[in-house]
């Protein structure tokens, strides 16, 4: 799996999951529990991960939604 986004914003993570799901891409969010254990103070960011073969398409979806800047 490849990381395509990293943030502490749980609302944004939910939004990204919805965008990817609508695009037919499954994703996993890593470090959710570690962030909760450390008190959600922001020291450990959650990571949105996708399969390597879906990474380019996932980045395009997030880019088109304005969530990723720059070239794909």
Backbone torsions as a table, in degrees:
resi	resn	phi	psi	omega
1	UNK	NA	153.2	-177.6
2	UNK	-123.4	137.8	176.4
3	UNK	-76.0	130.1	176.5
4	UNK	-116.8	-12.3	179.5
5	UNK	-159.5	149.5	179.5
6	UNK	-141.7	128.1	-179.2
7	UNK	-162.9	163.8	172.6
8	UNK	-99.2	-7.3	-174.7
9	UNK	-81.0	104.0	-176.3
10	UNK	-69.6	-27.1	176.3
11	UNK	-68.2	-43.3	178.4
12	UNK	-63.1	-40.2	178.7
13	UNK	-60.5	-43.0	177.7
14	UNK	-61.2	-42.2	177.9
15	UNK	-63.1	-44.4	179.7
16	UNK	-64.2	-40.3	177.6
17	UNK	-61.6	-40.8	178.9
18	UNK	-65.7	-43.2	178.4
19	UNK	-59.9	-47.0	-178.6
20	UNK	-66.8	-41.1	178.5
21	UNK	-61.3	-43.5	177.3
22	UNK	-61.7	-28.9	177.8
23	UNK	-86.8	4.2	178.6
24	UNK	78.8	22.1	-178.8
25	UNK	-113.3	126.0	174.8
26	UNK	-82.8	142.9	177.8
27	UNK	-137.2	163.9	175.7
28	UNK	-128.1	146.1	176.5
29	UNK	-110.1	117.5	-179.2
30	UNK	-99.0	155.1	176.3
31	UNK	73.8	17.4	176.6
32	UNK	-63.0	-47.0	-176.4
33	UNK	-71.5	-35.9	178.3
34	UNK	-64.5	-38.6	178.7
35	UNK	-65.8	-38.5	179.1
36	UNK	-67.7	-42.3	-178.6
37	UNK	-62.2	-38.5	-178.7
38	UNK	-80.9	7.3	173.3
39	UNK	90.9	11.5	179.7
40	UNK	54.8	37.2	178.7
41	UNK	-85.8	-3.6	176.1
42	UNK	98.2	5.2	-179.2
43	UNK	-71.2	-33.0	-179.4
44	UNK	-118.2	115.9	179.9
45	UNK	-84.4	149.3	174.8
46	UNK	-80.9	146.1	-178.1
47	UNK	-118.2	130.3	175.6
48	UNK	-92.4	122.1	-174.8
49	UNK	-119.2	144.9	174.7
50	UNK	-133.6	164.2	174.7
51	UNK	-63.8	148.4	-177.0
52	UNK	-55.8	-39.8	-178.2
53	UNK	-71.4	-14.2	178.0
54	UNK	-100.7	-3.8	-170.7
55	UNK	-60.7	-47.6	-177.9
56	UNK	-63.4	-45.9	179.7
57	UNK	-64.3	-39.5	178.5
58	UNK	-63.7	-43.5	178.3
59	UNK	-63.4	-38.6	177.5
60	UNK	-62.8	-43.2	179.4
61	UNK	-60.6	-46.3	-179.2
62	UNK	-69.2	-35.3	177.3
63	UNK	-65.1	-46.7	-179.9
64	UNK	-63.0	-28.0	178.1
65	UNK	-85.2	-1.6	179.1
66	UNK	82.1	15.5	-178.2
67	UNK	-92.1	-20.0	177.7
68	UNK	-126.7	130.1	179.1
69	UNK	-99.6	163.5	176.1
70	UNK	89.4	-171.8	-179.2
71	UNK	-77.6	151.5	179.5
72	UNK	-97.4	NA	NA
